[in-house]
Amino acid sequence: MRYAYQLSTLILFLSLTVCLTAQSKHPVAKFEVTSVWQIPPQFITAAHAACDQLLTSTADCMIVQMTKAGAPAEAVSFTRELYQENHGEFGIMTGFQDEGPVAFAWVTYPLRANTNYGLLLLNGQPRIVNVEDLKLLDVKTMKHSSQFQDLKGQFPDVDVWPGDRDGKIWPNSQAGPNGGIQFTVEYPLINGCHACARAGAAIFNWNFDAKGKFLGTAFQGMIDPPLQ
């Protein structure tokens, strides 16, 4: 009797192990154009009215308001995942373009004071790559370039800043080495503060392998500042 009990317990344990292993291997669904939501004109005003006086996070409340305003479930799910990924910032996917194996997404950040549009690279490894994350840029190579050193003579406090995205113009993409893909993205060079003098732009490639694994960025050069 005791042996039968032990055997049944072992079988139950093995069954649970197989089940959990199968679940862990279940692929996460890719982001699709179904996650796009064009924000209704009245949404921001109504959401602020509902959320601004609450003691909880405004962004948390805004996500709830998306559902009430008719946003698709996929759009709300994307916003929740992005919220966790970027440490509590509220963003809504407002554009999508699949390049396979990596996709572009325009994101609108309604609560920002400046640069309300951002650009993400999705469905690769990692699943979300933020093109405006300056820590991922090959800034060291840029700063050692003769172009940048010459520019500092005219703009002593120049540095690279997040892009002034308009949510409409997609960056260029092209084939990379060994079946990979590259995305060419432009960033403003500004002399010290958001409202300070523009000093041109820096160009970087975002590199992925054939399976969509992010390989890093590479500095490509600079665009001259506007004539004074």
N, CA, C and O of each residue as an XYZ file, in Angstrom:
912
protein
N       0.836     -1.201      0.000
C       0.000      0.000      0.000
C       0.873      1.254      0.000
O       0.636      2.206     -0.743
N       1.894      1.216      0.863
C       2.804      2.348      0.951
C       3.539      2.549     -0.358
O       3.764      3.679     -0.792
N       3.920      1.416     -0.999
C       4.630      1.502     -2.278
C       3.731      2.121     -3.341
O       4.190      2.937     -4.141
N       2.461      1.743     -3.358
C       1.520      2.288     -4.340
C       1.341      3.786     -4.132
O       1.247      4.534     -5.105
N       1.293      4.235     -2.881
C       1.144      5.664     -2.583
C       2.360      6.440     -3.076
O       2.233      7.506     -3.678
N       3.566      5.875     -2.804
C       4.785      6.549     -3.243
C       4.851      6.625     -4.769
O       5.278      7.629     -5.340
N       4.415      5.531     -5.417
C       4.439      5.507     -6.875
C       3.480      6.542     -7.462
O       3.816      7.234     -8.423
N       2.297      6.642     -6.883
C       1.326      7.616     -7.392
C       1.814      9.040     -7.165
O       1.577      9.921     -7.992
N       2.496      9.266     -6.046
C       3.049     10.589     -5.759
C       4.131     10.950     -6.760
O       4.213     12.092     -7.212
N       4.974      9.959     -7.110
C       6.039     10.177     -8.077
C       5.464     10.500     -9.453
O       5.949     11.398    -10.141
N       4.428      9.762     -9.847
C       3.801      9.998    -11.146
C       3.200     11.400    -11.204
O       3.319     12.093    -12.214
N       2.543     11.817    -10.092
C       1.959     13.150    -10.039
C       3.040     14.214    -10.160
O       2.857     15.207    -10.865
N       4.169     14.015     -9.475
C       5.273     14.971     -9.527
C       5.836     15.093    -10.940
O       6.089     16.196    -11.425
N       6.034     13.927    -11.607
C       6.573     13.945    -12.958
C       5.607     14.603    -13.926
O       6.025     15.300    -14.850
N       4.308     14.383    -13.717
C       3.301     14.997    -14.595
C       3.323     16.510    -14.472
O       3.235     17.221    -15.473
N       3.444     17.009    -13.229
C       3.510     18.447    -13.000
C       4.776     19.043    -13.611
O       4.753     20.140    -14.168
N       5.886     18.302    -13.497
C       7.146     18.775    -14.056
C       7.066     18.912    -15.570
O       7.510     19.912    -16.134
N       6.495     17.899    -16.230
C       6.338     17.948    -17.681
C       5.438     19.098    -18.095
O       5.701     19.781    -19.085
N       4.367     19.309    -17.326
C       3.424     20.376    -17.634
C       4.081     21.745    -17.523
O       3.927     22.591    -18.404
N       4.821     21.958    -16.421
C       5.485     23.244    -16.213
C       6.567     23.478    -17.254
O       6.755     24.608    -17.706
N       7.287     22.418    -17.643
C       8.324     22.549    -18.660
C       7.720     22.942    -19.996
O       8.264     23.784    -20.711
N       6.586     22.324    -20.331
C       5.916     22.656    -21.586
C       5.450     24.099    -21.590
O       5.538     24.787    -22.606
N       4.947     24.558    -20.434
C       4.498     25.942    -20.341
C       5.650     26.912    -20.492
O       5.514     27.955    -21.130
N       6.802     26.564    -19.896
C       7.961     27.465    -19.948
C       8.507     27.593    -21.360
O       9.141     28.594    -21.694
N       8.259     26.560    -22.211
C       8.749     26.609    -23.582
C       7.741     27.232    -24.536
O       8.039     27.418    -25.716
N       6.557     27.554    -24.042
C       5.546     28.141    -24.903
C       5.999     29.525    -25.353
O       6.266     30.382    -24.512
N       6.091     29.760    -26.644
C       6.635     31.039    -27.122
C       5.733     32.220    -26.782
O       4.507     32.111    -26.807
N       6.358     33.341    -26.467
C       5.609     34.564    -26.204
C       5.153     35.136    -27.536
O       5.934     35.209    -28.485
N       3.902     35.538    -27.608
C       3.360     36.072    -28.867
C       4.102     37.325    -29.280
O       4.450     38.154    -28.439
N       4.344     37.467    -30.572
C       5.003     38.657    -31.086
C       4.044     39.841    -31.071
O       2.825     39.683    -31.137
N       4.629     41.025    -30.982
C       3.828     42.236    -31.147
C       3.404     42.346    -32.614
O       4.180     42.043    -33.521
N       2.176     42.778    -32.828
C       1.637     42.937    -34.172
C       1.001     44.313    -34.305
O       0.945     45.086    -33.348
N       0.526     44.601    -35.507
C      -0.139     45.876    -35.761
C      -1.427     45.996    -34.949
O      -1.964     47.093    -34.794
N      -1.920     44.880    -34.434
C      -3.126     44.913    -33.592
C      -2.896     45.628    -32.272
O      -3.853     45.944    -31.565
N      -1.624     45.891    -31.926
C      -1.320     46.634    -30.698
C      -1.381     48.143    -30.889
O      -1.232     48.901    -29.932
N      -1.603     48.581    -32.138
C      -1.677     50.015    -32.433
C      -3.038     50.567    -32.008
O      -4.077     49.950    -32.246
N      -3.012     51.727    -31.382
C      -4.245     52.435    -31.025
C      -4.057     53.912    -31.334
O      -3.161     54.559    -30.790
N      -4.904     54.442    -32.205
C      -4.882     55.870    -32.493
C      -5.663     56.592    -31.388
O      -6.869     56.394    -31.237
N      -4.974     57.411    -30.638
C      -5.543     58.007    -29.433
C      -6.674     58.975    -29.787
O      -6.448     59.924    -30.538
N      -7.874     58.760    -29.268
C      -8.985     59.689    -29.536
C      -8.682     61.075    -28.979
O      -8.013     61.186    -27.952
N      -9.160     62.138    -29.636
C      -8.848     63.507    -29.195
C      -9.229     63.792    -27.746
O      -8.545     64.560    -27.069
N     -10.296     63.190    -27.269
C     -10.776     63.494    -25.926
C     -10.136     62.616    -24.852
O     -10.379     62.821    -23.662
N      -9.315     61.633    -25.261
C      -8.816     60.656    -24.280
C      -7.959     61.300    -23.201
O      -8.176     61.056    -22.014
N      -6.992     62.115    -23.595
C      -6.044     62.666    -22.622
C      -6.761     63.534    -21.592
O      -6.497     63.423    -20.394
N      -7.663     64.394    -22.049
C      -8.393     65.256    -21.126
C      -9.224     64.433    -20.154
O      -9.222     64.691    -18.950
N      -9.937     63.436    -20.685
C     -10.784     62.599    -19.831
C      -9.954     61.763    -18.861
O     -10.330     61.594    -17.701
N      -8.830     61.245    -19.335
C      -7.979     60.424    -18.469
C      -7.353     61.259    -17.361
O      -7.266     60.804    -16.220
N      -6.919     62.467    -17.676
C      -6.384     63.345    -16.630
C      -7.453     63.662    -15.591
O      -7.168     63.677    -14.394
N      -8.663     63.913    -16.034
C      -9.750     64.212    -15.103
C     -10.006     63.045    -14.162
O     -10.352     63.244    -12.998
N      -9.835     61.830    -14.666
C     -10.090     60.641    -13.846
C      -8.909     60.279    -12.953
O      -9.097     59.661    -11.905
N      -7.692     60.654    -13.354
C      -6.497     60.116    -12.702
C      -5.706     61.111    -11.863
O      -5.034     60.703    -10.917
N      -5.762     62.383    -12.173
C      -4.833     63.339    -11.567
C      -5.004     63.494    -10.063
O      -4.041     63.821     -9.370
N      -6.199     63.269     -9.546
C      -6.450     63.470     -8.121
C      -6.254     62.207     -7.294
O      -6.402     62.235     -6.072
N      -5.919     61.091     -7.960
C      -5.748     59.832     -7.247
C      -4.378     59.771     -6.579
O      -3.422     60.408     -7.020
N      -4.308     58.988     -5.505
C      -3.043     58.812     -4.800
C      -2.177     57.749     -5.469
O      -0.972     57.684     -5.227
N      -2.791     56.912     -6.314
C      -2.035     55.883     -7.011
C      -1.318     56.486     -8.216
O      -1.479     57.668     -8.521
N      -0.527     55.659     -8.895
C       0.237     56.115    -10.056
C      -0.691     56.624    -11.154
O      -1.676     55.971    -11.500
N      -0.368     57.792    -11.695
C      -1.144     58.331    -12.816
C      -1.065     57.400    -14.012
O      -2.061     57.195    -14.705
N       0.109     56.833    -14.263
C       0.270     55.936    -15.406
C      -0.586     54.687    -15.246
O      -1.217     54.250    -16.208
N      -0.619     54.102    -14.048
C      -1.474     52.935    -13.796
C      -2.926     53.254    -14.115
O      -3.617     52.470    -14.765
N      -3.372     54.394    -13.659
C      -4.752     54.813    -13.890
C      -5.004     55.045    -15.374
O      -6.072     54.701    -15.879
N      -4.029     55.627    -16.080
C      -4.183     55.887    -17.498
C      -4.379     54.588    -18.282
O      -5.155     54.549    -19.237
N      -3.687     53.538    -17.884
C      -3.830     52.252    -18.563
C      -5.252     51.728    -18.409
O      -5.826     51.197    -19.360
N      -5.817     51.874    -17.223
C      -7.206     51.471    -16.997
C      -8.141     52.291    -17.880
O      -9.109     51.765    -18.430
N      -7.848     53.572    -18.010
C      -8.695     54.448    -18.823
C      -8.632     54.077    -20.310
O      -9.591     54.322    -21.042
N      -7.529     53.495    -20.764
C      -7.447     53.053    -22.154
C      -8.560     52.068    -22.485
O      -9.222     52.190    -23.516
N      -8.761     51.094    -21.608
C      -9.815     50.100    -21.832
C     -11.183     50.774    -21.866
O     -12.015     50.461    -22.717
N     -11.409     51.693    -20.944
C     -12.693     52.382    -20.894
C     -12.926     53.229    -22.147
O     -14.068     53.475    -22.535
N     -11.830     53.673    -22.777
C     -11.950     54.504    -23.982
C     -12.029     53.675    -25.257
O     -12.098     54.231    -26.353
N     -12.021     52.345    -25.125
C     -12.201     51.486    -26.285
C     -10.922     50.978    -26.920
O     -10.963     50.482    -28.046
N      -9.780     51.084    -26.240
C      -8.528     50.573    -26.805
C      -8.586     49.048    -26.914
O      -9.121     48.393    -26.020
N      -8.041     48.467    -28.000
C      -8.006     47.006    -28.129
C      -7.213     46.372    -26.993
O      -6.319     46.995    -26.421
N      -7.549     45.131    -26.676
C      -6.847     44.427    -25.588
C      -5.354     44.331    -25.871
O      -4.544     44.427    -24.948
N      -4.974     44.140    -27.150
C      -3.555     44.031    -27.502
C      -2.819     45.348    -27.243
O      -1.656     45.342    -26.842
N      -3.493     46.469    -27.470
C      -2.879     47.777    -27.220
C      -2.658     47.989    -25.729
O      -1.612     48.489    -25.314
N      -3.638     47.610    -24.931
C      -3.517     47.753    -23.475
C      -2.412     46.836    -22.961
O      -1.627     47.226    -22.096
N      -2.352     45.618    -23.494
C      -1.312     44.670    -23.084
C       0.081     45.203    -23.410
O       0.998     45.089    -22.596
N       0.241     45.785    -24.605
C       1.538     46.372    -24.958
C       1.909     47.494    -23.995
O       3.045     47.555    -23.525
N       0.970     48.376    -23.699
C       1.246     49.500    -22.805
C       1.649     49.001    -21.423
O       2.550     49.565    -20.802
N       0.992     47.950    -20.935
C       1.367     47.379    -19.632
C       2.784     46.816    -19.665
O       3.556     47.028    -18.730
N       3.132     46.103    -20.732
C       4.477     45.525    -20.823
C       5.528     46.627    -20.931
O       6.579     46.551    -20.294
N       5.245     47.648    -21.734
C       6.179     48.766    -21.853
C       6.327     49.496    -20.523
O       7.425     49.914    -20.158
N       5.229     49.647    -19.806
C       5.225     50.301    -18.494
C       6.187     49.593    -17.530
O       6.908     50.241    -16.772
N       6.187     48.270    -17.569
C       7.093     47.502    -16.711
C       8.529     47.585    -17.207
O       9.471     47.619    -16.415
N       8.685     47.617    -18.527
C      10.021     47.639    -19.121
C      10.737     48.961    -18.874
O      11.936     48.972    -18.596
N      10.011     50.081    -18.972
C      10.669     51.390    -18.871
C      10.419     52.076    -17.536
O      10.437     53.303    -17.438
N      10.186     51.267    -16.516
C      10.143     51.747    -15.130
C       9.029     52.770    -14.881
O       9.240     53.790    -14.225
N       7.857     52.477    -15.412
C       6.688     53.246    -15.023
C       6.290     54.375    -15.951
O       5.468     55.209    -15.571
N       6.848     54.434    -17.167
C       6.443     55.487    -18.093
C       5.282     54.993    -18.953
O       5.262     53.843    -19.392
N       4.328     55.873    -19.181
C       3.107     55.541    -19.895
C       3.264     55.832    -21.381
O       3.474     56.980    -21.774
N       3.163     54.794    -22.208
C       3.299     54.960    -23.647
C       2.293     54.117    -24.407
O       1.927     53.031    -23.957
N       1.841     54.607    -25.556
C       0.843     53.932    -26.378
C       1.423     53.729    -27.780
O       1.960     54.667    -28.370
N       1.318     52.498    -28.318
C       1.802     52.248    -29.668
C       0.865     52.904    -30.679
O      -0.329     52.605    -30.723
N       1.424     53.800    -31.487
C       0.615     54.513    -32.471
C       1.077     54.256    -33.905
O       0.536     54.846    -34.840
N       2.065     53.388    -34.088
C       2.510     53.014    -35.422
C       3.312     51.732    -35.354
O       3.993     51.471    -34.362
N       3.235     50.928    -36.410
C       3.924     49.626    -36.415
C       4.339     49.295    -37.838
O       3.576     49.485    -38.784
N       5.579     48.789    -37.975
C       6.073     48.361    -39.284
C       6.976     47.152    -39.082
O       8.022     47.245    -38.440
N       6.560     46.013    -39.638
C       7.307     44.765    -39.454
C       8.408     44.669    -40.503
O       8.147     44.752    -41.703
N       9.653     44.492    -40.030
C      10.793     44.349    -40.925
C      11.315     42.917    -40.937
O      12.130     42.567    -41.791
N      10.866     42.096    -40.019
C      11.258     40.695    -39.936
C      12.775     40.473    -39.942
O      13.410     40.802    -40.944
N      13.386     39.937    -38.892
C      12.729     39.424    -37.693
C      12.445     40.490    -36.617
O      11.964     40.173    -35.530
N      12.747     41.739    -36.936
C      12.563     42.837    -35.975
C      11.565     43.831    -36.566
O      11.526     44.046    -37.778
N      10.762     44.429    -35.693
C       9.753     45.396    -36.132
C      10.012     46.757    -35.500
O      10.585     46.854    -34.415
N       9.578     47.811    -36.201
C       9.553     49.163    -35.641
C       8.223     49.400    -34.933
O       7.205     48.804    -35.285
N       8.246     50.270    -33.941
C       6.992     50.774    -33.379
C       7.181     52.224    -32.977
O       8.149     52.571    -32.299
N       6.245     53.073    -33.402
C       6.181     54.421    -32.862
C       5.377     54.363    -31.573
O       4.349     53.690    -31.501
N       5.848     55.068    -30.563
C       5.140     55.127    -29.285
C       4.904     56.584    -28.928
O       5.816     57.408    -29.002
N       3.680     56.892    -28.544
C       3.337     58.224    -28.065
C       3.343     58.207    -26.544
O       2.736     57.342    -25.913
N       4.051     59.194    -25.959
C       4.146     59.333    -24.500
C       3.380     60.595    -24.095
O       3.962     61.680    -24.065
N       2.093     60.473    -23.785
C       1.263     61.670    -23.556
C       1.666     62.489    -22.332
O       1.362     63.680    -22.268
N       2.343     61.879    -21.365
C       2.651     62.580    -20.114
C       3.994     63.312    -20.159
O       4.351     63.988    -19.194
N       4.736     63.195    -21.246
C       6.028     63.877    -21.344
C       5.840     65.362    -21.637
O       4.867     65.782    -22.263
N       6.812     66.141    -21.159
C       6.810     67.571    -21.458
C       7.412     67.831    -22.836
O       6.961     68.726    -23.551
N       8.436     67.046    -23.215
C       9.090     67.183    -24.519
C       9.204     65.815    -25.176
O       9.016     64.785    -24.528
N       9.517     65.816    -26.478
C       9.723     64.578    -27.240
C       8.651     63.534    -26.923
O       8.933     62.500    -26.317
N       7.437     63.820    -27.335
C       6.312     62.942    -27.026
C       6.265     61.677    -27.876
O       5.450     60.791    -27.618
N       7.130     61.581    -28.885
C       7.210     60.366    -29.682
C       8.522     59.648    -29.402
O       9.573     60.274    -29.262
N       8.442     58.332    -29.324
C       9.634     57.503    -29.185
C       9.595     56.379    -30.194
O       8.549     56.088    -30.774
N      10.736     55.747    -30.405
C      10.866     54.672    -31.372
C      11.409     53.426    -30.680
O      12.405     53.490    -29.960
N      10.747     52.292    -30.904
C      11.171     51.021    -30.338
C      11.452     50.026    -31.452
O      10.884     50.123    -32.540
N      12.334     49.065    -31.174
C      12.565     47.915    -32.032
C      12.070     46.687    -31.279
O      12.532     46.401    -30.174
N      11.131     45.965    -31.876
C      10.385     44.920    -31.172
C      10.605     43.534    -31.781
O      11.047     43.388    -32.921
N      10.277     42.525    -30.972
C      10.195     41.114    -31.377
C      11.544     40.451    -31.576
O      11.611     39.312    -32.039
N      12.616     41.141    -31.234
C      13.926     40.518    -31.299
C      14.328     39.994    -29.930
O      13.486     39.621    -29.113
N      15.630     39.975    -29.700
C      16.186     39.559    -28.402
C      17.138     40.651    -27.934
O      18.248     40.757    -28.456
N      16.732     41.466    -26.962
C      15.513     41.393    -26.160
C      14.256     41.789    -26.932
O      14.319     42.281    -28.059
N      13.130     41.561    -26.297
C      11.824     41.729    -26.939
C      11.507     43.195    -27.247
O      10.850     43.501    -28.242
N      11.981     44.097    -26.378
C      11.799     45.533    -26.567
C      13.169     46.208    -26.480
O      13.868     46.072    -25.477
N      13.547     46.931    -27.523
C      14.789     47.718    -27.519
C      14.400     49.177    -27.758
O      13.784     49.507    -28.771
N      14.764     50.033    -26.825
C      14.403     51.443    -26.895
C      15.478     52.219    -27.649
O      16.606     52.355    -27.176
N      15.117     52.725    -28.824
C      16.074     53.454    -29.662
C      16.509     54.761    -29.005
O      17.556     55.304    -29.357
N      15.727     55.273    -28.061
C      16.093     56.517    -27.372
C      16.920     56.266    -26.108
O      17.207     57.206    -25.366
N      17.302     55.023    -25.857
C      18.165     54.721    -24.707
C      19.608     55.030    -25.106
O      20.274     54.215    -25.744
N      20.078     56.205    -24.727
C      21.399     56.674    -25.178
C      22.536     55.820    -24.629
O      23.642     55.846    -25.170
N      22.281     55.066    -23.564
C      23.328     54.190    -23.009
C      23.686     53.075    -23.988
O      24.751     52.470    -23.870
N      22.812     52.798    -24.949
C      23.074     51.735    -25.923
C      23.838     52.237    -27.146
O      24.264     51.436    -27.977
N      24.013     53.540    -27.265
C      24.699     54.097    -28.430
C      26.215     53.969    -28.316
O      26.775     53.987    -27.220
N      26.864     53.841    -29.466
C      28.325     53.761    -29.550
C      28.917     55.174    -29.423
O      29.595     55.670    -30.322
N      28.635     55.802    -28.272
C      29.032     57.192    -28.057
C      30.553     57.332    -27.927
O      31.118     58.354    -28.318
N      31.205     56.321    -27.387
C      32.660     56.392    -27.213
C      33.361     56.602    -28.554
O      34.251     57.444    -28.668
N      32.955     55.831    -29.572
C      33.554     55.993    -30.895
C      33.249     57.375    -31.458
O      34.115     58.013    -32.055
N      32.015     57.835    -31.265
C      31.640     59.167    -31.751
C      32.523     60.247    -31.141
O      33.020     61.119    -31.853
N      32.721     60.194    -29.822
C      33.459     61.248    -29.135
C      34.945     61.228    -29.460
O      35.634     62.235    -29.290
N      35.441     60.090    -29.925
C      36.854     60.024    -30.321
C      37.053     60.371    -31.794
O      38.190     60.433    -32.262
N      35.973     60.595    -32.525
C      36.097     60.904    -33.948
C      36.587     62.330    -34.153
O      36.346     63.204    -33.320
N      37.275     62.559    -35.262
C      37.769     63.904    -35.569
C      36.604     64.863    -35.820
O      36.707     66.052    -35.519
N      35.501     64.356    -36.368
C      34.325     65.195    -36.596
C      33.811     65.785    -35.290
O      33.531     66.980    -35.195
N      33.694     64.923    -34.287
C      33.160     65.392    -33.008
C      34.147     66.336    -32.325
O      33.738     67.345    -31.750
N      35.425     66.023    -32.380
C      36.431     66.877    -31.751
C      36.440     68.271    -32.390
O      36.581     69.273    -31.689
N      36.293     68.334    -33.700
C      36.221     69.628    -34.384
C      34.963     70.388    -33.969
O      34.988     71.607    -33.797
N      33.865     69.652    -33.813
C      32.595     70.288    -33.456
C      32.655     70.931    -32.079
O      32.039     71.972    -31.849
N      33.396     70.313    -31.161
C      33.491     70.846    -29.796
C      34.185     72.209    -29.765
O      34.006     72.974    -28.817
N      34.965     72.511    -30.784
C      35.576     73.832    -30.842
C      34.538     74.931    -31.003
O      34.725     76.047    -30.519
N      33.436     74.609    -31.689
C      32.360     75.575    -31.895
C      31.263     75.459    -30.842
O      30.636     76.447    -30.460
N      31.046     74.211    -30.378
C      29.989     73.944    -29.388
C      30.607     73.169    -28.219
O      30.592     71.938    -28.227
N      31.151     73.870    -27.210
C      31.907     73.197    -26.138
C      31.102     72.184    -25.335
O      31.678     71.229    -24.814
N      29.793     72.362    -25.222
C      28.968     71.467    -24.403
C      28.147     70.498    -25.242
O      27.145     69.962    -24.769
N      28.558     70.274    -26.469
C      27.767     69.440    -27.368
C      27.712     67.991    -26.892
O      28.688     67.456    -26.365
N      26.559     67.372    -27.088
C      26.390     65.952    -26.771
C      25.210     65.434    -27.577
O      24.444     66.209    -28.150
N      25.072     64.108    -27.612
C      23.975     63.483    -28.331
C      22.731     63.447    -27.437
O      22.826     63.208    -26.234
N      21.564     63.688    -28.044
C      20.291     63.737    -27.328
C      19.299     62.776    -27.971
O      19.481     62.378    -29.122
N      18.235     62.393    -27.228
C      17.186     61.569    -27.845
C      16.592     62.270    -29.063
O      16.568     63.499    -29.133
N      16.121     61.489    -30.007
C      15.647     62.041    -31.268
C      14.378     62.854    -31.151
O      13.533     62.593    -30.295
N      14.253     63.842    -32.019
C      13.011     64.618    -32.139
C      12.100     63.883    -33.117
O      11.971     64.297    -34.269
N      11.474     62.811    -32.675
C      10.670     61.976    -33.561
C       9.317     62.623    -33.824
O       8.754     63.296    -32.961
N       8.806     62.404    -35.038
C       7.496     62.956    -35.372
C       6.417     61.882    -35.444
O       5.251     62.187    -35.691
N       6.802     60.626    -35.229
C       5.826     59.556    -35.260
C       5.367     59.185    -36.655
O       4.386     58.456    -36.798
N       6.051     59.668    -37.698
C       5.620     59.428    -39.076
C       6.731     58.878    -39.967
O       6.492     57.986    -40.781
N       7.945     59.409    -39.816
C       9.041     59.047    -40.718
C       9.817     57.862    -40.128
O      10.441     57.981    -39.074
N       9.770     56.725    -40.820
C      10.474     55.536    -40.339
C      11.964     55.631    -40.681
O      12.320     56.107    -41.759
N      12.835     55.183    -39.774
C      14.267     55.124    -40.106
C      14.522     54.119    -41.234
O      13.688     53.260    -41.520
N      15.677     54.242    -41.857
C      16.054     53.308    -42.916
C      16.477     51.970    -42.328
O      17.018     51.903    -41.224
N      16.223     50.915    -43.079
C      16.704     49.582    -42.706
C      17.402     48.975    -43.914
O      17.073     49.289    -45.058
N      18.370     48.102    -43.648
C      19.092     47.446    -44.730
C      19.644     46.119    -44.225
O      19.712     45.877    -43.020
N      20.032     45.270    -45.158
C      20.596     43.979    -44.785
C      21.920     44.178    -44.067
O      22.718     45.036    -44.442
N      22.146     43.373    -43.025
C      23.406     43.395    -42.295
C      24.236     42.159    -42.606
O      23.813     41.324    -43.406
N      25.408     42.022    -41.993
C      26.265     40.855    -42.236
C      25.579     39.552    -41.816
O      24.804     39.524    -40.861
N      25.876     38.486    -42.543
C      25.424     37.130    -42.190
C      23.907     37.019    -42.036
O      23.406     36.334    -41.145
N      23.198     37.700    -42.912
C      21.748     37.598    -42.894
C      21.065     38.449    -41.849
O      19.859     38.321    -41.642
N      21.809     39.315    -41.187
C      21.225     40.188    -40.174
C      20.544     41.399    -40.777
O      20.389     41.503    -41.994
N      20.142     42.307    -39.914
C      19.469     43.521    -40.353
C      19.985     44.705    -39.547
O      20.308     44.573    -38.367
N      20.059     45.870    -40.202
C      20.537     47.100    -39.567
C      19.475     48.184    -39.706
O      18.755     48.248    -40.702
N      19.396     49.030    -38.688
C      18.495     50.174    -38.712
C      19.324     51.428    -38.487
O      20.050     51.527    -37.498
N      19.220     52.388    -39.405
C      20.000     53.616    -39.331
C      19.143     54.716    -38.733
O      18.084     55.051    -39.264
N      19.612     55.280    -37.613
C      18.813     56.240    -36.851
C      19.642     57.491    -36.590
O      20.830     57.412    -36.277
N      19.001     58.641    -36.722
C      19.649     59.941    -36.546
C      19.295     60.529    -35.176
O      18.165     60.396    -34.705
N      20.283     61.182    -34.545
C      20.093     61.804    -33.234
C      20.608     63.238    -33.266
O      21.656     63.501    -33.856
N      19.895     64.164    -32.646
C      20.373     65.549    -32.625
C      21.585     65.713    -31.712
O      21.689     65.070    -30.667
N      22.488     66.580    -32.129
C      23.604     67.017    -31.292
C      23.266     68.417    -30.803
O      23.054     69.325    -31.607
N      23.216     68.595    -29.480
C      22.747     69.853    -28.898
C      23.790     70.361    -27.912
O      24.438     69.581    -27.215
N      23.940     71.672    -27.866
C      25.000     72.294    -27.078
C      24.560     72.579    -25.643
O      24.519     73.732    -25.215
N      24.226     71.502    -24.895
C      24.077     71.657    -23.447
C      22.692     71.528    -22.868
O      22.562     71.007    -21.760
N      21.631     71.973    -23.554
C      20.277     71.885    -22.993
C      19.286     71.728    -24.140
O      19.617     71.974    -25.300
N      18.069     71.318    -23.804
C      17.090     71.021    -24.841
C      16.807     72.218    -25.745
O      16.571     72.058    -26.942
N      16.834     73.419    -25.161
C      16.546     74.634    -25.937
C      17.808     75.305    -26.477
O      17.720     76.378    -27.075
N      18.972     74.700    -26.280
C      20.236     75.310    -26.708
C      20.478     75.091    -28.195
O      19.679     74.458    -28.886
N      21.595     75.626    -28.672
C      21.913     75.605    -30.101
C      22.054     74.182    -30.624
O      22.634     73.314    -29.972
N      21.504     73.964    -31.830
C      21.657     72.683    -32.512
C      23.006     72.640    -33.206
O      23.416     73.594    -33.867
N      23.688     71.513    -33.042
C      25.048     71.389    -33.573
C      25.148     70.298    -34.630
O      26.229     69.759    -34.864
N      24.035     69.972    -35.266
C      24.051     68.922    -36.275
C      23.404     67.660    -35.757
O      22.540     67.706    -34.881
N      23.823     66.532    -36.302
C      23.223     65.253    -35.928
C      24.263     64.149    -36.026
O      25.225     64.250    -36.787
N      24.058     63.093    -35.244
C      24.918     61.911    -35.282
C      24.106     60.736    -35.817
O      22.915     60.612    -35.529
N      24.754     59.882    -36.594
C      24.100     58.736    -37.218
C      24.658     57.449    -36.606
O      25.871     57.269    -36.500
N      23.744     56.560    -36.207
C      24.138     55.271    -35.633
C      23.360     54.147    -36.319
O      22.196     54.313    -36.681
N      24.020     53.005    -36.490
C      23.340     51.788    -36.920
C      23.005     50.928    -35.707
O      23.827     50.748    -34.809
N      21.793     50.404    -35.698
C      21.372     49.417    -34.704
C      21.420     48.053    -35.387
O      20.724     47.830    -36.378
N      22.231     47.147    -34.866
C      22.554     45.893    -35.556
C      21.916     44.685    -34.874
O      21.980     44.531    -33.654
N      21.297     43.833    -35.695
C      20.685     42.591    -35.221
C      21.157     41.445    -36.107
O      21.415     41.638    -37.295
N      21.269     40.238    -35.523
C      21.646     39.092    -36.340
C      20.420     38.509    -37.035
O      19.321     39.049    -36.916
N      20.607     37.404    -37.761
C      19.534     36.840    -38.568
C      18.359     36.345    -37.732
O      17.247     36.221    -38.246
N      18.589     36.062    -36.452
C      17.517     35.597    -35.574
C      16.900     36.736    -34.756
O      16.000     36.514    -33.945
N      17.390     37.943    -34.978
C      16.831     39.083    -34.263
C      17.535     39.438    -32.977
O      17.031     40.265    -32.217
N      18.685     38.842    -32.702
C      19.426     39.175    -31.491
C      20.128     40.521    -31.662
O      20.815     40.753    -32.657
N      19.947     41.397    -30.684
C      20.566     42.718    -30.728
C      22.066     42.597    -30.507
O      22.512     42.014    -29.519
N      22.843     43.154    -31.436
C      24.305     43.046    -31.400
C      24.987     44.331    -30.960
O      26.201     44.341    -30.755
N      24.235     45.411    -30.811
C      24.821     46.676    -30.412
C      24.683     47.724    -31.509
O      24.089     47.471    -32.558
N      25.235     48.889    -31.252
C      25.159     50.000    -32.199
C      26.552     50.350    -32.707
O      27.560     49.987    -32.101
N      26.588     51.063    -33.831
C      27.863     51.484    -34.424
C      27.722     52.904    -34.944
O      26.799     53.203    -35.702
N      28.630     53.776    -34.541
C      28.643     55.160    -35.014
C      29.003     55.195    -36.493
O      29.959     54.552    -36.927
N      28.219     55.957    -37.269
C      28.410     56.007    -38.717
C      28.920     57.345    -39.222
O      29.433     57.425    -40.338
N      28.791     58.388    -38.429
C      29.240     59.700    -38.883
C      28.303     60.781    -38.406
O      27.384     60.521    -37.631
N      28.540     62.017    -38.879
C      27.775     63.167    -38.410
C      27.299     64.022    -39.582
O      27.906     64.042    -40.652
N      26.215     64.713    -39.350
C      25.692     65.707    -40.287
C      26.063     67.090    -39.750
O      25.903     67.365    -38.561
N      26.551     67.944    -40.621
C      27.032     69.256    -40.184
C      25.901     70.080    -39.554
O      24.733     69.909    -39.900
N      26.262     70.975    -38.625
C      25.252     71.856    -38.033
C      24.722     72.846    -39.055
O      25.381     73.101    -40.064
N      23.540     73.413    -38.814
C      23.005     74.396    -39.748
C      23.881     75.643    -39.777
O      24.530     75.982    -38.787
N      23.891     76.314    -40.908
C      24.659     77.548    -41.049
C      24.127     78.628    -40.128
O      22.915     78.779    -39.975
N      25.028     79.376    -39.516
C      24.609     80.453    -38.601
C      24.365     81.735    -39.378
O      24.006     82.755    -38.789
